Amino acid sequence: MKKPTITQISEQIAAPLQAIASPQRLAILLAIGRGEACVCHLEAALGWRQAYISQHLMALRKADILADRRQGRYVYYRLKNASFLDLVLAAASLSGLSTESVSAWINTSTYPACECPHCAPAVIAVESLKPA
């Protein structure tokens, strides 16, 4: 087996870094977090238009960073490798940010404005608590 050149190695390392280099794509990774999210979930979390989010999701899928699954009319996205979040946290630390402040933005919850099956049970539960 032939040993790869330093150029080949550096190109392979650079590819995923280039794919996640934009602030928008980093925000998407944080919004997806360690779970999964559909586009409407990301719209609610980030406040961006569906078409804008979809363009970034497509680039992240092409870079083999995201996986997706379809459930009815919803497509759910998740990180193929959770180590990408570790990379984001390491970059935050190198940028002078505390990992705690960045970790606080990693998705761990549902969004009431999102109507997907992932979030809808939370909306129903919250609404059932309201007085009649």
VMD Tcl script that builds the backbone (N, CA, C; Angstrom):
set m [mol new atoms 396]
animate dup $m
set s [atomselect $m all]
$s set {name element resname resid chain x y z} {
  {N N MET 1 A 0.849 -1.178 0.000}
  {CA C MET 1 A 0.000 0.000 0.000}
  {C C MET 1 A 0.893 1.239 0.000}
  {N N LYS 2 A 0.602 2.139 -0.916}
  {CA C LYS 2 A 1.409 3.340 -1.074}
  {C C LYS 2 A 1.070 4.370 -0.002}
  {N N LYS 3 A 2.095 4.943 0.585}
  {CA C LYS 3 A 1.929 5.961 1.613}
  {C C LYS 3 A 1.408 7.251 0.962}
  {N N PRO 4 A 0.336 7.857 1.527}
  {CA C PRO 4 A -0.178 9.091 0.930}
  {C C PRO 4 A 0.819 10.235 1.115}
  {N N THR 5 A 0.779 11.157 0.172}
  {CA C THR 5 A 1.663 12.328 0.250}
  {C C THR 5 A 1.095 13.326 1.252}
  {N N ILE 6 A 1.917 14.253 1.675}
  {CA C ILE 6 A 1.451 15.284 2.604}
  {C C ILE 6 A 0.372 16.145 1.950}
  {N N THR 7 A 0.455 16.330 0.655}
  {CA C THR 7 A -0.568 17.085 -0.068}
  {C C THR 7 A -1.898 16.350 -0.031}
  {N N GLN 8 A -1.874 15.047 -0.263}
  {CA C GLN 8 A -3.104 14.253 -0.219}
  {C C GLN 8 A -3.721 14.286 1.183}
  {N N ILE 9 A -2.875 14.155 2.178}
  {CA C ILE 9 A -3.353 14.174 3.563}
  {C C ILE 9 A -3.952 15.533 3.898}
  {N N SER 10 A -3.260 16.610 3.538}
  {CA C SER 10 A -3.756 17.948 3.875}
  {C C SER 10 A -5.044 18.272 3.115}
  {N N GLU 11 A -5.177 17.801 1.887}
  {CA C GLU 11 A -6.421 18.020 1.135}
  {C C GLU 11 A -7.581 17.274 1.775}
  {N N GLN 12 A -7.319 16.058 2.236}
  {CA C GLN 12 A -8.369 15.269 2.879}
  {C C GLN 12 A -8.798 15.905 4.198}
  {N N ILE 13 A -7.860 16.464 4.939}
  {CA C ILE 13 A -8.185 17.142 6.198}
  {C C ILE 13 A -8.939 18.438 5.927}
  {N N ALA 14 A -8.546 19.153 4.881}
  {CA C ALA 14 A -9.136 20.458 4.582}
  {C C ALA 14 A -10.588 20.369 4.115}
  {N N ALA 15 A -10.960 19.294 3.454}
  {CA C ALA 15 A -12.298 19.186 2.860}
  {C C ALA 15 A -13.433 19.400 3.872}
  {N N PRO 16 A -13.474 18.670 4.981}
  {CA C PRO 16 A -14.577 18.923 5.921}
  {C C PRO 16 A -14.446 20.273 6.619}
  {N N LEU 17 A -13.223 20.736 6.817}
  {CA C LEU 17 A -13.045 22.051 7.443}
  {C C LEU 17 A -13.601 23.154 6.557}
  {N N GLN 18 A -13.383 23.037 5.244}
  {CA C GLN 18 A -13.941 24.010 4.306}
  {C C GLN 18 A -15.465 23.954 4.315}
  {N N ALA 19 A -16.013 22.771 4.412}
  {CA C ALA 19 A -17.467 22.603 4.376}
  {C C ALA 19 A -18.155 23.231 5.586}
  {N N ILE 20 A -17.508 23.247 6.731}
  {CA C ILE 20 A -18.135 23.804 7.938}
  {C C ILE 20 A -17.593 25.181 8.294}
  {N N ALA 21 A -16.778 25.766 7.430}
  {CA C ALA 21 A -16.097 27.013 7.764}
  {C C ALA 21 A -17.009 28.228 7.893}
  {N N SER 22 A -18.165 28.237 7.248}
  {CA C SER 22 A -19.015 29.427 7.318}
  {C C SER 22 A -19.761 29.480 8.646}
  {N N PRO 23 A -19.984 30.688 9.158}
  {CA C PRO 23 A -20.737 30.821 10.412}
  {C C PRO 23 A -22.132 30.203 10.321}
  {N N GLN 24 A -22.751 30.273 9.140}
  {CA C GLN 24 A -24.087 29.716 8.978}
  {C C GLN 24 A -24.075 28.196 9.144}
  {N N ARG 25 A -23.093 27.544 8.567}
  {CA C ARG 25 A -23.018 26.080 8.669}
  {C C ARG 25 A -22.645 25.642 10.081}
  {N N LEU 26 A -21.811 26.426 10.750}
  {CA C LEU 26 A -21.508 26.122 12.145}
  {C C LEU 26 A -22.769 26.240 12.992}
  {N N ALA 27 A -23.571 27.260 12.729}
  {CA C ALA 27 A -24.833 27.434 13.463}
  {C C ALA 27 A -25.759 26.244 13.220}
  {N N ILE 28 A -25.801 25.757 11.994}
  {CA C ILE 28 A -26.631 24.591 11.677}
  {C C ILE 28 A -26.137 23.370 12.449}
  {N N LEU 29 A -24.829 23.168 12.498}
  {CA C LEU 29 A -24.293 22.025 13.253}
  {C C LEU 29 A -24.685 22.114 14.725}
  {N N LEU 30 A -24.594 23.313 15.293}
  {CA C LEU 30 A -24.978 23.488 16.695}
  {C C LEU 30 A -26.479 23.262 16.879}
  {N N ALA 31 A -27.288 23.748 15.920}
  {CA C ALA 31 A -28.735 23.594 16.023}
  {C C ALA 31 A -29.160 22.128 15.882}
  {N N ILE 32 A -28.427 21.360 15.090}
  {CA C ILE 32 A -28.713 19.928 14.987}
  {C C ILE 32 A -28.216 19.225 16.244}
  {N N GLY 33 A -27.041 19.610 16.683}
  {CA C GLY 33 A -26.491 19.078 17.925}
  {C C GLY 33 A -26.243 17.583 17.889}
  {N N ARG 34 A -26.473 16.942 18.998}
  {CA C ARG 34 A -26.227 15.500 19.103}
  {C C ARG 34 A -27.455 14.680 18.716}
  {N N GLY 35 A -28.521 15.366 18.355}
  {CA C GLY 35 A -29.740 14.672 17.961}
  {C C GLY 35 A -29.953 14.789 16.467}
  {N N GLU 36 A -31.180 15.129 16.100}
  {CA C GLU 36 A -31.510 15.325 14.700}
  {C C GLU 36 A -32.523 16.452 14.609}
  {N N ALA 37 A -32.633 17.023 13.419}
  {CA C ALA 37 A -33.550 18.143 13.212}
  {C C ALA 37 A -34.029 18.152 11.770}
  {N N CYS 38 A -35.279 18.561 11.590}
  {CA C CYS 38 A -35.804 18.747 10.239}
  {C C CYS 38 A -35.635 20.221 9.872}
  {N N VAL 39 A -35.930 20.565 8.636}
  {CA C VAL 39 A -35.743 21.943 8.189}
  {C C VAL 39 A -36.634 22.894 8.985}
  {N N CYS 40 A -37.883 22.497 9.261}
  {CA C CYS 40 A -38.752 23.403 10.017}
  {C C CYS 40 A -38.219 23.616 11.437}
  {N N HIS 41 A -37.586 22.609 11.994}
  {CA C HIS 41 A -36.941 22.708 13.300}
  {C C HIS 41 A -35.809 23.736 13.230}
  {N N LEU 42 A -35.010 23.652 12.166}
  {CA C LEU 42 A -33.901 24.596 11.987}
  {C C LEU 42 A -34.414 26.003 11.729}
  {N N GLU 43 A -35.523 26.130 10.992}
  {CA C GLU 43 A -36.135 27.446 10.776}
  {C C GLU 43 A -36.507 28.075 12.118}
  {N N ALA 44 A -37.137 27.290 12.989}
  {CA C ALA 44 A -37.557 27.791 14.296}
  {C C ALA 44 A -36.348 28.140 15.169}
  {N N ALA 45 A -35.310 27.333 15.097}
  {CA C ALA 45 A -34.131 27.552 15.936}
  {C C ALA 45 A -33.291 28.733 15.466}
  {N N LEU 46 A -33.166 28.884 14.144}
  {CA C LEU 46 A -32.234 29.872 13.598}
  {C C LEU 46 A -32.910 31.140 13.071}
  {N N GLY 47 A -34.191 31.043 12.765}
  {CA C GLY 47 A -34.903 32.203 12.241}
  {C C GLY 47 A -34.576 32.515 10.786}
  {N N TRP 48 A -34.138 31.515 10.035}
  {CA C TRP 48 A -33.785 31.704 8.621}
  {C C TRP 48 A -34.852 31.074 7.746}
  {N N ARG 49 A -34.864 31.480 6.470}
  {CA C ARG 49 A -35.794 30.916 5.490}
  {C C ARG 49 A -35.416 29.476 5.143}
  {N N GLN 50 A -36.439 28.700 4.774}
  {CA C GLN 50 A -36.251 27.289 4.441}
  {C C GLN 50 A -35.271 27.101 3.291}
  {N N ALA 51 A -35.387 27.912 2.240}
  {CA C ALA 51 A -34.521 27.749 1.070}
  {C C ALA 51 A -33.058 27.998 1.431}
  {N N TYR 52 A -32.813 28.973 2.271}
  {CA C TYR 52 A -31.444 29.307 2.696}
  {C C TYR 52 A -30.840 28.149 3.500}
  {N N ILE 53 A -31.628 27.616 4.414}
  {CA C ILE 53 A -31.170 26.479 5.228}
  {C C ILE 53 A -30.917 25.265 4.340}
  {N N SER 54 A -31.823 25.005 3.406}
  {CA C SER 54 A -31.690 23.839 2.529}
  {C C SER 54 A -30.415 23.879 1.698}
  {N N GLN 55 A -30.019 25.066 1.251}
  {CA C GLN 55 A -28.768 25.189 0.494}
  {C C GLN 55 A -27.578 24.753 1.338}
  {N N HIS 56 A -27.547 25.187 2.583}
  {CA C HIS 56 A -26.435 24.819 3.467}
  {C C HIS 56 A -26.490 23.340 3.838}
  {N N LEU 57 A -27.696 22.810 4.039}
  {CA C LEU 57 A -27.817 21.387 4.341}
  {C C LEU 57 A -27.312 20.540 3.183}
  {N N MET 58 A -27.616 20.965 1.959}
  {CA C MET 58 A -27.160 20.230 0.786}
  {C C MET 58 A -25.624 20.207 0.731}
  {N N ALA 59 A -24.999 21.332 1.004}
  {CA C ALA 59 A -23.533 21.386 0.992}
  {C C ALA 59 A -22.943 20.496 2.083}
  {N N LEU 60 A -23.557 20.480 3.253}
  {CA C LEU 60 A -23.065 19.641 4.349}
  {C C LEU 60 A -23.277 18.155 4.050}
  {N N ARG 61 A -24.369 17.820 3.368}
  {CA C ARG 61 A -24.587 16.428 2.956}
  {C C ARG 61 A -23.572 16.013 1.905}
  {N N LYS 62 A -23.323 16.880 0.927}
  {CA C LYS 62 A -22.343 16.562 -0.121}
  {C C LYS 62 A -20.950 16.370 0.460}
  {N N ALA 63 A -20.647 17.097 1.529}
  {CA C ALA 63 A -19.349 16.966 2.188}
  {C C ALA 63 A -19.301 15.761 3.121}
  {N N ASP 64 A -20.392 14.990 3.172}
  {CA C ASP 64 A -20.481 13.772 3.975}
  {C C ASP 64 A -20.414 14.064 5.480}
  {N N ILE 65 A -20.940 15.225 5.865}
  {CA C ILE 65 A -20.966 15.607 7.272}
  {C C ILE 65 A -22.317 15.271 7.900}
  {N N LEU 66 A -23.372 15.363 7.090}
  {CA C LEU 66 A -24.714 15.076 7.575}
  {C C LEU 66 A -25.279 13.824 6.928}
  {N N ALA 67 A -26.106 13.139 7.682}
  {CA C ALA 67 A -26.918 12.035 7.154}
  {C C ALA 67 A -28.364 12.484 7.273}
  {N N ASP 68 A -29.231 11.883 6.476}
  {CA C ASP 68 A -30.636 12.245 6.556}
  {C C ASP 68 A -31.503 11.002 6.511}
  {N N ARG 69 A -32.725 11.170 7.001}
  {CA C ARG 69 A -33.726 10.105 6.925}
  {C C ARG 69 A -35.071 10.763 6.721}
  {N N ARG 70 A -35.905 10.104 5.961}
  {CA C ARG 70 A -37.245 10.627 5.667}
  {C C ARG 70 A -38.261 9.926 6.553}
  {N N GLN 71 A -39.180 10.732 7.099}
  {CA C GLN 71 A -40.306 10.205 7.861}
  {C C GLN 71 A -41.531 10.987 7.402}
  {N N GLY 72 A -42.322 10.364 6.540}
  {CA C GLY 72 A -43.465 11.069 5.961}
  {C C GLY 72 A -42.980 12.222 5.092}
  {N N ARG 73 A -43.494 13.400 5.347}
  {CA C ARG 73 A -43.082 14.555 4.549}
  {C C ARG 73 A -41.873 15.285 5.138}
  {N N TYR 74 A -41.365 14.798 6.245}
  {CA C TYR 74 A -40.232 15.435 6.910}
  {C C TYR 74 A -38.938 14.685 6.629}
  {N N VAL 75 A -37.861 15.449 6.460}
  {CA C VAL 75 A -36.524 14.874 6.335}
  {C C VAL 75 A -35.746 15.336 7.558}
  {N N TYR 76 A -35.191 14.390 8.283}
  {CA C TYR 76 A -34.432 14.692 9.492}
  {C C TYR 76 A -32.936 14.568 9.210}
  {N N TYR 77 A -32.174 15.523 9.717}
  {CA C TYR 77 A -30.731 15.560 9.515}
  {C C TYR 77 A -30.034 15.323 10.841}
  {N N ARG 78 A -28.920 14.610 10.775}
  {CA C ARG 78 A -28.090 14.377 11.958}
  {C C ARG 78 A -26.635 14.363 11.524}
  {N N LEU 79 A -25.748 14.611 12.464}
  {CA C LEU 79 A -24.318 14.550 12.165}
  {C C LEU 79 A -23.927 13.099 11.959}
  {N N LYS 80 A -23.146 12.834 10.914}
  {CA C LYS 80 A -22.654 11.465 10.704}
  {C C LYS 80 A -21.663 11.081 11.782}
  {N N ASN 81 A -20.974 12.080 12.306}
  {CA C ASN 81 A -19.971 11.829 13.321}
  {C C ASN 81 A -20.038 12.966 14.346}
  {N N ALA 82 A -20.346 12.640 15.589}
  {CA C ALA 82 A -20.472 13.655 16.642}
  {C C ALA 82 A -19.151 14.374 16.912}
  {N N SER 83 A -18.059 13.846 16.402}
  {CA C SER 83 A -16.758 14.502 16.584}
  {C C SER 83 A -16.716 15.887 15.942}
  {N N PHE 84 A -17.635 16.144 14.992}
  {CA C PHE 84 A -17.683 17.484 14.408}
  {C C PHE 84 A -18.031 18.517 15.472}
  {N N LEU 85 A -18.869 18.155 16.438}
  {CA C LEU 85 A -19.169 19.077 17.532}
  {C C LEU 85 A -17.940 19.300 18.402}
  {N N ASP 86 A -17.156 18.253 18.613}
  {CA C ASP 86 A -15.905 18.400 19.366}
  {C C ASP 86 A -14.961 19.355 18.635}
  {N N LEU 87 A -14.929 19.245 17.312}
  {CA C LEU 87 A -14.100 20.131 16.502}
  {C C LEU 87 A -14.564 21.583 16.639}
  {N N VAL 88 A -15.876 21.792 16.620}
  {CA C VAL 88 A -16.434 23.138 16.780}
  {C C VAL 88 A -16.072 23.688 18.159}
  {N N LEU 89 A -16.184 22.870 19.184}
  {CA C LEU 89 A -15.831 23.307 20.537}
  {C C LEU 89 A -14.340 23.622 20.657}
  {N N ALA 90 A -13.498 22.816 20.004}
  {CA C ALA 90 A -12.053 23.086 20.019}
  {C C ALA 90 A -11.750 24.398 19.299}
  {N N ALA 91 A -12.410 24.644 18.174}
  {CA C ALA 91 A -12.220 25.893 17.438}
  {C C ALA 91 A -12.693 27.081 18.263}
  {N N ALA 92 A -13.797 26.899 18.984}
  {CA C ALA 92 A -14.297 27.967 19.850}
  {C C ALA 92 A -13.271 28.301 20.922}
  {N N SER 93 A -12.705 27.277 21.516}
  {CA C SER 93 A -11.681 27.472 22.544}
  {C C SER 93 A -10.464 28.197 21.981}
  {N N LEU 94 A -10.027 27.797 20.782}
  {CA C LEU 94 A -8.894 28.458 20.137}
  {C C LEU 94 A -9.205 29.913 19.786}
  {N N SER 95 A -10.501 30.223 19.628}
  {CA C SER 95 A -10.931 31.580 19.308}
  {C C SER 95 A -11.159 32.422 20.553}
  {N N GLY 96 A -10.931 31.843 21.721}
  {CA C GLY 96 A -11.080 32.584 22.963}
  {C C GLY 96 A -12.458 32.484 23.592}
  {N N LEU 97 A -13.329 31.654 23.047}
  {CA C LEU 97 A -14.655 31.459 23.628}
  {C C LEU 97 A -14.615 30.319 24.632}
  {N N SER 98 A -15.447 30.413 25.630}
  {CA C SER 98 A -15.506 29.295 26.578}
  {C C SER 98 A -16.337 28.179 25.957}
  {N N THR 99 A -15.919 26.964 26.204}
  {CA C THR 99 A -16.666 25.831 25.662}
  {C C THR 99 A -18.066 25.772 26.268}
  {N N GLU 100 A -18.216 26.278 27.500}
  {CA C GLU 100 A -19.528 26.284 28.142}
  {C C GLU 100 A -20.497 27.190 27.388}
  {N N SER 101 A -20.019 28.361 26.951}
  {CA C SER 101 A -20.913 29.284 26.246}
  {C C SER 101 A -21.345 28.714 24.898}
  {N N VAL 102 A -20.463 27.986 24.231}
  {CA C VAL 102 A -20.802 27.382 22.943}
  {C C VAL 102 A -21.654 26.136 23.176}
  {N N SER 103 A -21.316 25.350 24.165}
  {CA C SER 103 A -22.084 24.132 24.475}
  {C C SER 103 A -23.539 24.456 24.783}
  {N N ALA 104 A -23.788 25.628 25.339}
  {CA C ALA 104 A -25.155 26.031 25.667}
  {C C ALA 104 A -26.022 26.149 24.420}
  {N N TRP 105 A -25.403 26.304 23.245}
  {CA C TRP 105 A -26.154 26.438 21.996}
  {C C TRP 105 A -26.351 25.116 21.275}
  {N N ILE 106 A -25.743 24.053 21.763}
  {CA C ILE 106 A -25.921 22.746 21.126}
  {C C ILE 106 A -27.325 22.250 21.424}
  {N N ASN 107 A -28.048 21.891 20.381}
  {CA C ASN 107 A -29.446 21.498 20.504}
  {C C ASN 107 A -29.637 20.333 21.468}
  {N N THR 108 A -30.523 20.542 22.401}
  {CA C THR 108 A -30.931 19.465 23.307}
  {C C THR 108 A -32.435 19.501 23.535}
  {N N SER 109 A -33.136 20.392 22.817}
  {CA C SER 109 A -34.558 20.546 23.102}
  {C C SER 109 A -35.383 20.641 21.829}
  {N N THR 110 A -36.692 20.782 22.017}
  {CA C THR 110 A -37.606 20.989 20.905}
  {C C THR 110 A -37.924 22.467 20.813}
  {N N TYR 111 A -38.538 22.885 19.723}
  {CA C TYR 111 A -38.873 24.284 19.498}
  {C C TYR 111 A -40.374 24.427 19.347}
  {N N PRO 112 A -41.033 25.179 20.218}
  {CA C PRO 112 A -42.490 25.306 20.157}
  {C C PRO 112 A -43.007 25.802 18.797}
  {N N ALA 113 A -42.228 26.596 18.068}
  {CA C ALA 113 A -42.679 27.113 16.772}
  {C C ALA 113 A -42.609 26.051 15.677}
  {N N CYS 114 A -41.995 24.922 15.951}
  {CA C CYS 114 A -41.830 23.860 14.960}
  {C C CYS 114 A -42.988 22.866 15.093}
  {N N GLU 115 A -43.590 22.513 13.961}
  {CA C GLU 115 A -44.738 21.615 13.983}
  {C C GLU 115 A -44.404 20.188 13.556}
  {N N CYS 116 A -43.138 19.854 13.419}
  {CA C CYS 116 A -42.778 18.506 12.984}
  {C C CYS 116 A -43.129 17.493 14.084}
  {N N PRO 117 A -43.212 16.224 13.743}
  {CA C PRO 117 A -43.553 15.199 14.746}
  {C C PRO 117 A -42.564 15.148 15.910}
  {N N HIS 118 A -41.327 15.592 15.680}
  {CA C HIS 118 A -40.327 15.609 16.744}
  {C C HIS 118 A -40.695 16.642 17.807}
  {N N CYS 119 A -41.209 17.799 17.367}
  {CA C CYS 119 A -41.519 18.897 18.279}
  {C C CYS 119 A -42.984 18.953 18.679}
  {N N ALA 120 A -43.878 18.507 17.813}
  {CA C ALA 120 A -45.311 18.623 18.067}
  {C C ALA 120 A -45.745 18.033 19.413}
  {N N PRO 121 A -45.227 16.875 19.850}
  {CA C PRO 121 A -45.636 16.371 21.167}
  {C C PRO 121 A -45.312 17.354 22.291}
  {N N ALA 122 A -44.203 18.099 22.171}
  {CA C ALA 122 A -43.849 19.087 23.198}
  {C C ALA 122 A -44.830 20.246 23.168}
  {N N VAL 123 A -45.262 20.650 21.977}
  {CA C VAL 123 A -46.227 21.743 21.858}
  {C C VAL 123 A -47.552 21.318 22.474}
  {N N ILE 124 A -47.985 20.111 22.177}
  {CA C ILE 124 A -49.229 19.604 22.730}
  {C C ILE 124 A -49.153 19.535 24.261}
  {N N ALA 125 A -48.024 19.075 24.789}
  {CA C ALA 125 A -47.855 18.982 26.229}
  {C C ALA 125 A -47.903 20.350 26.876}
  {N N VAL 126 A -47.261 21.355 26.283}
  {CA C VAL 126 A -47.256 22.698 26.833}
  {C C VAL 126 A -48.660 23.285 26.775}
  {N N GLU 127 A -49.364 23.087 25.664}
  {CA C GLU 127 A -50.708 23.641 25.532}
  {C C GLU 127 A -51.692 22.970 26.478}
  {N N SER 128 A -51.471 21.713 26.823}
  {CA C SER 128 A -52.382 21.032 27.744}
  {C C SER 128 A -52.217 21.558 29.168}
  {N N LEU 129 A -51.117 22.232 29.452}
  {CA C LEU 129 A -50.883 22.793 30.767}
  {C C LEU 129 A -51.566 24.158 30.945}
  {N N LYS 130 A -51.965 24.797 29.824}
  {CA C LYS 130 A -52.597 26.114 29.906}
  {C C LYS 130 A -53.980 25.973 30.524}
  {N N PRO 131 A -54.355 26.968 31.354}
  {CA C PRO 131 A -55.699 26.921 31.942}
  {C C PRO 131 A -56.771 27.096 30.868}
  {N N ALA 132 A -57.910 26.470 31.055}
  {CA C ALA 132 A -59.017 26.529 30.080}
  {C C ALA 132 A -59.764 27.827 30.137}
}
mol reanalyze $m
mol bondsrecalc $m
mol representation Tube
mol addrep $m
